[in-house]
């Protein structure tokens, strides 16, 4: 089993910090190189820059979850989920097919149930465990919760 994993190029698991300007605020995000590569592939599929993708993900996450915490972990999970969606054929391997052109429900239905979208109960548990009240919205000037 280990041979499958230990033969990984060490460059892929070296962490790299990037400074990113999101809505005028500069923040730093630290991810392993493999995650940066996967996020770049996702951005390229939709003809976005990496920063545009990250900004879009941040905006959509803050709208859906009302507050954003541990954004770097969210980006890692997003990259892993993208790769799982490809493996389960919810997202075509053909990188010319934009992600935005796909039906989210159809793509997510290809995943095992525990990989699919969190229901209302799970979202409430997430808010409770992170100490975020449902009525809190992130203020545009406070971006410290991103990483």
Residue, then its C-alpha position, 0 to 999 in steps of 0.5 A: x500500500x505505501x508504495x502507492x503513496x511514498x513514490x509521490x514527488x516531494x514537490x507536490x506536498x511542499x507548502x507554498x504561501x501566496x498573497x492574494x488580493x480579494x476585494x481590495x484586501x490582501x490575505x495570505x493562503x498557504x496550501x501544498x503545491x498539489x492543491x495549487x495545481x488542482x485549483x489552477x486547473x479548475x480556474x483554467x477550465x472556466x477561463x478564470x485566473x487563480x485569484x478570480x477562482x479563489x474570490x468566486x469561491x470565497x464569495x459563494x461560500x460566504x453567501x451560502x454559509x453566512x460566515x467563512x472560517x478556515x478558508x484554506x481547508x475549504x480550498x483543499x477540500x474543494x480541490x479534493x472534491x474536484x478530483x473525486x468528481x472526476x474519478x466518479x465521472x461527475x466532472x468530465x476529464x476533458x478540461x475544455x468543459x467548463x465547471x460552470x456549464x455542469x449541472x451541480x445536482x447531476x455532478x454531485x449525484x455521482x459521488x457516494x452519499x457522504x461526499x455529497x452536499x451537506x444538508x440543513x442539519x449538517x450546516x447547522x452543526x457546522x455553524x454550531x461547532x465553529x461558533x458562528x451564528x446564522x445571522x453573522x455575515x463577514x464584514x468586507x474589511x475583516x478578511x482574517x478568517x480566510x486562512 
